[in-house]
Amino acid sequence: MSSFKVFDEKSIQSLLDLPEVIRSVESAYKAKAENQAEVWPMIYRKLGQAADMNIRSGWMKNKKFFGCKILQWSGNNVTRMLPAVHAVLTIMDSETGEVKGILNASALTGYRTGAAGAVGSKFLANQDSQTLLIIGTGNEAPYQIMGQICVMPC
């Protein structure tokens, strides 16, 4: 197997730039609309009373890679002083099957979700809006706010 990069939470936070993530998410949505990307059906399984896991995957045909994100949620983690969600993302070359990178997807998810909200607002929000309402205070709320600030008209 060829070598690949591993990105932990600190490296993801130091490398990502939210405006660039927003542009990348917008590009991915455009690629999907143009049939240059696919999102495959999610696999979901309940793991007992307070936990579940899911596998999310997709293919960027135009960039020749696919990814697979494995995510586990545990509602009891708060009592363990752990985050409720843990996830890992593997990126692979779609022509050779080589692993290109393994990422801490827990750290990445906030950026992607904030960027997705920002893209939605960019195209769907009233351009004269002067008020932003974020409902919820979970781990992704700060990313939603930062993403909206990036696309709000000044």
Order of alpha helices (4+ residues) and beta strands (2+ residues): beta-alpha-alpha-beta-beta-beta-beta-beta-alpha-alpha
